[in-house]
Amino acid sequence: MKKPLVLILCLIFAGLQSFAQKSVLWYEKPAEIWEDALPIGNGRLGAMVFGIPGNERIQLNEDSLWPGGPRDWGLAEGTRADLDRIREYLIAGDHAKADSLLVLKFSRKGVIRSHQTMGDLWLDFHWDEVTEYKRSLDLDEAITLTKFKSEGHEVTQEIFASAPDQAILIKLQTSHPEGFRGLIRMDRPMDEGFPTAETKAVNDNLLEMKGMVTQRGGQIDSKPFPILSGVKFKVLLLAQNQDGEIKASDAGLQVNGAKEIHLKLVAETSYYHSDFEEKANLRLDHIAFRSWGQLQQSHVREYKSWYDRMSLTLGQEKTEEIPTDLRIQNVKAGQTDLHLEKILFDFGRYLLISSSRPGTNPANLQGIWNRHISAPWNADYHLNINLQMNYWPAEVTNLSELHMPLFDFTDGLIENGKKPASTNFDMQGAILPHTTDLWKIPFLQAATAYWGSWVGAGAWLGRHYWEHFLFTQDLDFLEKRAVPAIEQVVLFYSDWLIIDPRDGKLISAPSTSPENQFINEKGQKAASTLGAAGDQQMIADIFEIYLKSNEILSKRSELTDKIQSQLGQLRPGIRLGLDGRILEWDREFEEPEKGHRHMSHLYAFHPGASINNRENPEYFEAVKKTLDFRLANGGAGTGWSRAWLINFSARLLDGEMAYEHIQKLLSTGLYNNLFDAHPPFQIDGNFGYTAGVAEMLLQSHEDGVISVLPALPKAWQSGAVKGIKARGGFTLDFTWERGEVKTVRLHSAQGKKVILFADGSEIDLELRAGESIEMEF
């Protein structure tokens, strides 16, 4: 029998009693490959720390290091007449011709223009007889530590990336009687045999590396296009010693006998500042005489102001007796590891804090951590799930302000997207492409229609503005940021829609389902169709969001009336096939990849919110059948796709299914440093995992409803959550034991009515702004 529910109204809350579980990644050997190294970052500036005694590599990154510029390339050559011809082909059922003309006229085809590494800092010191080795990354303080003994004497290396001081800071210490002996140097990889940076010792304590990003292997329209200019940068490294000697040399800074060295690295680029070289000098001057204690205290205080907003405890308190790589191997061997699951959740929050801060660029396909001159998929911004997934954890894990770089970026992309909307399509508003980069290029790019000729990105990104409002209830943001952006997206779709002559409904045309194809009646593989499910769902979603936003703001116009009318005429994006699955295209076509990694035709279920078990149970069941079919045919092999399955499973209220996908992600989708193994590395799987775990613990996507532990797996018998966010401006802390909710504390920032589902209880609540309620079950 359950204990009676006890409610305690309060204005000041004394914290829930729970024990803390520290999250530390640690290893007993140095990184052998880049995917073993440990990431640090301050949003803009980052590094991968290898921890190699004698030949330490600290691979450096900055988020604006891109070749080229915003005006390198023009739009594709397509016109409204070309679009009309494509639509004629589709209506006639000639999908192959539509695909071909779509790429020929509206895509800039294959593009190579990549985010790039800033280079490497090398610490070449002489250490013999290395023993007692350990390296670690403490997620609670965002500090990496490498320590070992050389000939019985201790050596330590401590590194962090400070946001308040915009620097990477390194402290080297040893008790070895001969101290540090060797060379400190910096370099950057060549670009197809050509140097990309110049490094010199300015004086006995200062290294300087200056360069410009180029891409000699660049490509546009699937043809070679060398890019010989780009963002310029300057890196300064100050080496400070209390004893021993540091001397300038042609190779770098020669060290002899110093037992403690402080390295202070700053970097500035022409993307952020026209006077970036002087900015770098001033940045270094600002920290040159600050003590290590001051720098570290400032870093830890600022970082924890983000990280400590939320915490998760799973199971009983654990000590860090098992190295992280061994934990992963144990899971691969069939063991469960609740603490690894918790660490990976915290790692996602850590990565977002470290790669996305107000004023920076948004996290790209690799966050900010990229060792390449030409990275996989350009380490750019893919808008058909990857960029969006990067920000799925932002609101729910109490990091709302870190969402802002995405909005800043999208605002600029929308402005650029007005050009192709007008020039290529003769339409109002803005079209957002499938893929873009730092310069916010607005044209479609891909040599094939199924890969990159997709027009749904604007709607999907538009939902992020809405989600930020739902969580924060910030009316000023809604009116001044969200609605103006969403309106441009809505204007384009309003003009884009045509009447399907087969049923008289409004549809998107040409329409593709991201990165997928079908087999048409002629037996041809094709991508373009009339009103693919994903497009129809997303357009309906952004229309509804636009109308709801204007209703909240008490605004009505000719456009809102038009959108209301078009919404009523829009062909539903949720339609069932003969076997009960949700159709992906406009007809029940044969599928060449039955286990395809993308599941955009389930957008209305997640991340959208149009399908739930209470309001439309038949669609809820159809989602299950659709996922079962995908999985039965080998779906969800990639990291981000597996992470999406965790989120889907949580929305299905199936904790065991979600946990099964967690185990598969842990056993097949992680590198030793916990980076998501797509493969290769893509950071969206990390963010998607963290969002998925949050979705298992708390759901608030149904209007006016919050569910605590809606998809709790049996493995998570006990635990605690503090600081998790729910839509409506709510913050929750809760604990559970033996699979049952024990305590809940709900705080309302704005004062809202809500129905709380917890431990089988349905509780109607109406709190005033700033009021909290505690419940014991």
PAKOL-228215 format. One record per residue (C-alpha): residue in three letters; x, y, z. Coordinates in steps of 0.05 Angstrom, whole numbers, plus 5000, padded with zeros to 4 digits. Layout:
ALAXYZ;...
This chain:
MET500050005000;LYS502550694982;LYS503651215035;PRO498651785036;LEU500652384995;VAL503052965037;LEU503153665008;ILE507154235038;LEU506554925008;CYS512755345016;LEU516255954989;ILE523255755011;PHE525355034998;ALA530354645040;GLY533754184990;LEU531853464980;GLN536452995017;SER540552624966;PHE547752414961;ALA552252684907;GLN555552244855;LYS561752554825;SER562752474750;VAL569952344732;LEU572752034669;TRP579451704684;TYR584551234653;GLU590850864670;LYS594350994604;PRO595351594557;ALA590951714497;GLU593451294438;ILE588751614387;TRP584952274384;GLU578451924405;ASP581851734471;ALA583752454488;LEU579752874536;PRO575953494513;ILE575954174548;GLY572554804524;ASN569755484543;GLY564555524488;ARG569155844436;LEU576055584452;GLY577554854465;ALA582754304465;MET583653544466;VAL588553334520;PHE592352684506;GLY596352614571;ILE602652314539;PRO608852344584;GLY614752604545;ASN610852804482;GLU604453124506;ARG599653344452;ILE594353874466;GLN590253934402;LEU587254634398;ASN580654884370;GLU576855534361;ASP569755554336;SER570556064280;LEU576455754242;TRP573355674173;PRO576055794103;GLY572856294055;GLY567756824071;PRO560356984068;ARG560457233996;ASP564656693963;TRP559056353926;GLY552456563896;LEU545856193894;ALA544055623849;GLU541255803780;GLY534155533789;THR527955963775;ARG520555923789;ALA519655633719;ASP524455063738;LEU520554943801;ASP514054913763;ARG517054403715;ILE519253963773;ARG512253983801;GLU509453783734;TYR514053183733;LEU511852973802;ILE504553043786;ALA505752613725;GLY509352093768;ASP516152213736;HIS520252233800;ALA526952093766;LYS526352723723;ALA524153123783;ASP530152893823;SER534953053767;LEU532253743753;LEU531853913827;VAL539253783836;LEU541254093769;LYS537654753781;PHE537154853856;SER543254523888;ARG550554743890;LYS551853993895;GLY558053733930;VAL561354243975;ILE567854194014;ARG569054784061;SER570654544131;HIS571354774202;GLN578754664219;THR583554534275;MET587355114305;GLY593554674311;ASP597354334367;LEU601154514429;TRP606754014443;LEU610353904509;ASP616553494493;PHE619653344560;HIS624552794582;TRP621552294630;ASP624451614645;GLU621551014682;VAL614351264682;THR609950924735;GLU603351024772;TYR600251364712;LYS593151664714;ARG589452184674;SER582552444687;LEU577152954669;ASP573053204728;LEU566253404700;ASP564353744765;GLU569854264756;ALA571754194682;ILE579154054697;THR583653524666;LEU589253234708;THR595052794685;LYS599652514738;PHE605151994740;LYS611951864770;SER618551904734;GLU624151534768;GLY619751554830;HIS618552304828;GLU611652604818;VAL609652974755;THR602853314746;GLN599453694690;GLU592954074703;ILE589054394646;PHE582454764639;ALA579155244589;SER576855864625;ALA570756244600;PRO571556864644;ASP578856944622;GLN577956654552;ALA584256234558;ILE586855534562;LEU590955474625;ILE596154944642;LYS599954824706;LEU606054354704;GLN609254114769;THR614553604787;SER618753404846;HIS624053104800;PRO630753404819;GLU632353564747;GLY625553894736;PHE622353964667;ARG627353884611;GLY625353954538;LEU621554374488;ILE614854734486;ARG612554844414;MET606354984371;ASP604654814300;ARG598854714252;PRO597754184198;MET599354334126;ASP593854464076;GLU595653984019;GLY603054114029;PHE602454864040;PRO603855184108;THR597855484143;ALA601155824202;GLU607756104226;THR610256004297;LYS615956384330;ALA618656524399;VAL617457264411;ASN621857254472;ASP624256754525;ASN617256664553;LEU612556774494;LEU610556354434;GLU606356644378;MET602756264323;LYS599356664267;GLY595856414205;MET589856404160;VAL585055844145;THR585155584073;GLN582054984038;ARG586154793978;GLY581954173970;GLY575654593970;GLN569754403926;ILE563354713900;ASP558454423849;SER562153763859;LYS568254083825;PRO574954293854;PHE574954993882;PRO581255173920;ILE579755673976;LEU585956083988;SER583356564041;GLY579356524104;VAL579056694178;LYS585656964205;PHE587956784275;LYS593256924327;VAL595156464385;LEU599556694442;LEU602656234494;LEU605956534556;ALA610556074595;GLN611956294667;ASN617055954713;GLN619356074784;ASP625755694778;GLY629955364725;GLU630655674656;ILE626355784595;LYS629756044532;ALA627356214463;SER629755784405;ASP628055694332;ALA623955084350;GLY620055394408;LEU621455504482;GLN627155084511;VAL625954884584;ASN631354664632;GLY630554524706;ALA623954874720;LYS619754504772;GLU613354904763;ILE611055234698;HIS604655604684;LEU602455624611;LYS597256134591;LEU594456074520;VAL589756564486;ALA587256604415;GLU583157104375;THR580557104303;SER578557594249;TYR571457304251;TYR570157604319;HIS574758224316;SER577758624260;ASP583358804308;PHE584158084330;GLU591758124338;GLU591158704388;LYS585358344422;ALA589857734433;ASN595258184463;LEU590358504510;ARG587357834529;LEU594157574549;ASP595958214586;HIS589558134627;ILE591757464656;ALA599257514653;PHE600157694726;ARG594157334756;SER595956754801;TRP593956034786;GLY589356034846;GLN585656644821;LEU584956374750;GLN582555684774;GLN577755964824;SER574756434772;HIS574055854723;VAL570955364772;ARG566055874800;GLU563556074731;TYR563255354704;LYS559455094765;SER554355654757;TRP552155244697;TYR553754534715;ASP550954544786;ARG544154764763;MET542154044755;SER544353374783;LEU542552644772;THR543852064819;LEU542651344797;GLY543050774846;GLN547650784906;GLU553751224914;LYS559750944877;THR567151064884;GLU571351154822;GLU574850484827;ILE574050284754;PRO577450654696;THR572550924645;ASP575050504586;LEU574349874628;ARG567250084646;ILE565650104572;GLN568849424561;ASN564749134618;VAL558349394587;LYS560349084520;ALA561248434558;GLY554048474582;GLN554548824649;THR550349424669;ASP553650034698;LEU548950554727;HIS554651014744;LEU557151014672;GLU550051184650;LYS550051764698;ILE557051994677;LEU554951984604;PHE548752404621;ASP553152914656;PHE558252884599;GLY552753134551;ARG551453734597;TYR558953844603;LEU559853844527;LEU554254344516;ILE557154814569;SER563954734536;SER561854844464;SER556055344465;ARG555955984505;PRO552256644495;GLY556057014441;THR559456414410;ASN557756014348;PRO553055424359;ALA555954734370;ASN557554414303;LEU557553684283;GLN563653584328;GLY562054124379;ILE568554504374;TRP573253914377;ASN576153764308;ARG583253554289;HIS582353614214;ILE583654094158;SER578053744120;ALA573453434172;PRO568252884163;TRP561953224135;ASN565953884141;ALA564353904216;ASP558954374193;TYR551654474209;HIS546753944185;LEU539654194195;ASN535753554185;ILE536653324257;ASN543953394277;LEU544354134295;GLN537554094328;MET539453474369;ASN545453854395;TYR540554314432;TRP535353804455;PRO538353794526;ALA538954554532;GLU532254724562;VAL530554094602;THR537454054636;ASN537054774660;LEU541855074609;SER536855514573;GLU541656094559;LEU546255614521;HIS540755564470;MET542156274448;PRO547756134399;LEU542855714359;PHE537956284355;ASP543356784337;PHE545656324282;THR538656164257;ASP536756914255;GLY542657024208;LEU540956414167;ILE533856654159;GLU536257324135;ASN540656984083;GLY535056494066;LYS530657064040;LYS535157103979;PRO533856413950;ALA526556453970;SER525757073928;THR530856963873;ASN530156223860;PHE522956093880;ASP519556773874;MET516756703944;GLN516457104008;GLY520056934073;ALA526156494079;ILE528155794059;LEU533255444103;PRO537754914070;HIS539254204092;THR546554394107;THR550255044120;ASP556655294151;LEU559555874190;TRP557956354134;LYS550556144135;ILE550255944062;PRO542855904043;PHE543055453982;LEU541654713977;GLN547754283970;ALA548253553951;ALA549553173887;THR543352743898;ALA536252953913;TYR535252473971;TRP541252734010;GLY540553484010;SER534553753971;TRP530153814032;VAL526154434052;GLY523854254123;ALA529654564162;GLY526155224175;ALA520254904210;TRP524654444252;LEU529155014275;GLY522955454286;ARG520554954338;HIS526855104379;TYR524655824389;TRP517855564412;GLU520955064460;HIS525155604491;PHE518856004504;LEU515055404531;PHE520555264582;THR522055984601;GLN515256324590;ASP519356924566;LEU514157364531;ASP519457864510;PHE523357314475;LEU517057064442;GLU515157734415;LYS521958014395;ARG525957394375;ALA521356794364;VAL515457074325;PRO519657494276;ALA523956894259;ILE518156404255;GLU514156894212;GLN519456884158;VAL519356124157;VAL511756124155;LEU511456624098;PHE515756174056;TYR511655544069;SER505255924057;ASP507756093987;TRP511055413977;LEU504754993986;ILE500854763924;ILE494254393915;ASP495153643904;PRO490653503843;ARG489352803871;ASP485653023933;GLY485353783933;LYS489653843995;LEU495554314005;ILE502253974001;SER509754124000;ALA512653993931;PRO517853783914;SER518453423981;THR523652934006;SER524552534070;PRO531552684096;GLU536852224067;ASN531851684047;GLN528951423982;PHE523051013958;ILE521750563899;ASN516350843854;GLU511350483809;LYS516550443754;GLY521350073799;GLN526050673804;LYS529350923867;ALA527151633878;ALA527052183931;SER522352743909;THR514952673918;LEU508653063934;GLY507953204008;ALA512652724045;ALA510252594116;GLY515952964150;ASP514853604111;GLN507353584122;GLN508153474197;MET513454014204;ILE509554534164;ALA503254384204;ASP507454444268;ILE510455124251;PHE503655384227;GLU500655184294;ILE506455484332;TYR505756134294;LEU498356174309;LYS499155994382;SER504656514390;ASN500357064360;GLU494556854403;ILE498856904466;LEU501057594444;SER493857794426;LYS495857934354;ARG491757784292;SER493257974220;GLU491757784149;LEU497457294153;THR494856944215;ASP488056874180;LYS491356604118;ILE495556104158;GLN489455884197;SER485855744131;GLN491855384100;LEU492754954162;GLY485654714153;GLN487054534081;LEU493854204093;ARG494153464079;PRO495353104145;GLY502552884154;ILE500352294196;ARG497151754153;LEU497251014164;GLY499150464115;LEU495749804107;ASP500149494161;GLY498650044211;ARG505250414204;ILE505851164193;LEU507151284119;GLU513651644103;TRP511651894033;ASP505252093999;ARG503751373978;GLU505350684005;PHE511750603966;GLU516650033973;GLU522750204016;PRO529750033992;GLU532550154063;LYS527449864110;GLY531850004170;HIS533750714150;ARG537151134205;HIS532751744195;MET525651734222;SER523152424202;HIS516152164189;LEU515552094265;TYR517152834276;ALA510052964300;PHE511352474357;HIS518352714375;PRO520953244378;GLY514053494360;ALA508253384407;SER502153224364;ILE501752484382;ASN500552214452;ASN497051624483;ARG491452024514;GLU489152434454;ASN490551974395;PRO492251274418;GLU491550984348;TYR497351414324;PHE501151254388;GLU500650514369;ALA502550674298;VAL509050984323;LYS510650334359;LYS509449934296;THR513650414254;LEU519550364302;ASP518849604309;PHE519149544233;ARG525349984229;LEU528849604284;ALA526948924256;ASN530549134193;GLY536949364226;GLY535350084242;ALA538650564291;GLY545750354277;THR548851044282;GLY550051414347;TRP545151984338;SER539851514310;ARG540551064371;ALA539951684415;TRP533551874378;LEU530851174394;ILE532051294468;ASN527751924462;PHE522451564421;SER522150994471;ALA521451484529;ARG515651834495;LEU512551144485;LEU512851084561;ASP517050454552;GLY522750484601;GLU525349794583;MET525649954509;ALA529350604524;TYR534150244570;GLU535549714517;HIS537650274469;ILE541850584524;GLN545549924532;LYS546549874456;LEU549150584453;LEU554050454510;SER556449804480;THR556849994407;GLY556650754401;LEU562151034446;TYR569551174440;ASN573851094502;ASN573151844518;LEU565551774515;PHE564952154449;ASP559251894406;ALA561851404353;HIS557551534292;PRO562751304268;PRO566851734261;PHE565752224318;GLN559352634316;ILE557253004379;ASP549752974368;GLY549352274397;ASN552152534463;PHE547053084466;GLY541452624443;TYR543152124498;THR542852654553;ALA536152904525;GLY533552194523;VAL535252044595;ALA531852694615;GLU525752474575;MET525551824614;LEU525652204679;LEU520852774663;GLN515952944608;SER512153594598;HIS510553604523;GLU503053524535;ASP499954204548;GLY499154334622;VAL501653644643;ILE508153424678;SER509752684687;VAL515052474736;LEU518851834719;PRO514451674659;ALA519351154630;LEU523250894689;PRO526950234674;LYS527449694726;ALA534949794728;TRP534050484758;GLN531050254824;SER533050874863;GLY535651564848;ALA534852304853;VAL534152894806;LYS535153624824;GLY534054234780;ILE530753914719;LYS526254374679;ALA519254284653;ARG515254684603;GLY511055224636;GLY516855524675;PHE517354964726;THR523454684761;LEU523154004795;ASP527153614846;PHE525052904861;THR527352244891;TRP525151524882;GLU526350854917;ARG524650154894;GLY521950444830;GLU516950894865;VAL516951644873;LYS518751844944;THR518952604943;VAL517553164893;ARG518853904898;LEU515754334844;HIS517555074836;SER513655544790;ALA517356144763;GLN511356454729;GLY505256184766;LYS501555674724;LYS496355134730;VAL499054444720;ILE496953714727;LEU502553314759;PHE502852554747;ALA507352204798;ASP507251504826;GLY500151364802;SER497452014830;GLU494252564788;ILE494853234824;ASP491753894801;LEU496054474822;GLU495755224815;LEU501855584841;ARG503356324845;ALA509656604813;GLY515656434856;GLU511755914896;SER514055204909;ILE510554574933;GLU513553954965;MET510353274963;GLU511952624998;PHE508951984971;
